[in-house]
């Protein structure tokens, strides 16, 4: 699977004067491999969330986005020593940090978990809907598809984008609207870099998950009741055997 562009924020400096206005610089490295040619160093200057001026290593100079930003870009571009120092950041700052990231985390992969369940579909042409929830996987790129009686389903399928969990893991959901047929087999197929072969989860239409949960809870309560009743009966029998019978006159 092709790797997507990643972004490493290296520096975040904030100036916050008493009147509440805010000016800050953000340095970041955009990359899709550890090769120097695939790395770009970017420095952006913001004022109250508005980007005023930006330096990129691919251009080798600043570009202004506002009237003030254009003037500031021309001023900084005239400082050859400052520009040379920023150009060097691509190798000295980005390249070294990205190499560490690849060694520690970005070359690792984590297998996804899959949960397959039914839900009520929105108003549409089909009475049933299945949801295939895939979560806690890394890296981001993943393919989720539906197999029905050995054939990949291409219609009535919707999927979310890969969503970050905030802890390096990702999740995605795929929905299949369908009309049930007797004896059919429906499966959710997941393909990911962490898997040696596709992970296929079959749907069991014999009973909705909510009904299975109700039966499981009811069975657990019944077993607990039987255990308590048996314990009470044994306790009563032992107490009865220990009693001393005294004949009456």
ABEGO torsion letter per residue (X at the ends): XBBBBBBBBABBBBBBBAAGBBBBBBBBBBBABABAAABBBBBBBBBGGBBABBBBAAAGBBBBABAAAAAAAAAAAABAAAAAAAAAAAAAAAAAAAAAAAAAAAABBBBBBBBBBBBBBBBBABABBBBBBBBGBOBABBBBBBBBGGBBBABGBBBBBBBBAGAGBBBBBBBBBBBBBBGBBBBBBBBBAABABBBBBBBBAABBAAAAAAAAAAAAAAAAAAAAAAAAAAAAAAAAAABBBBBBX
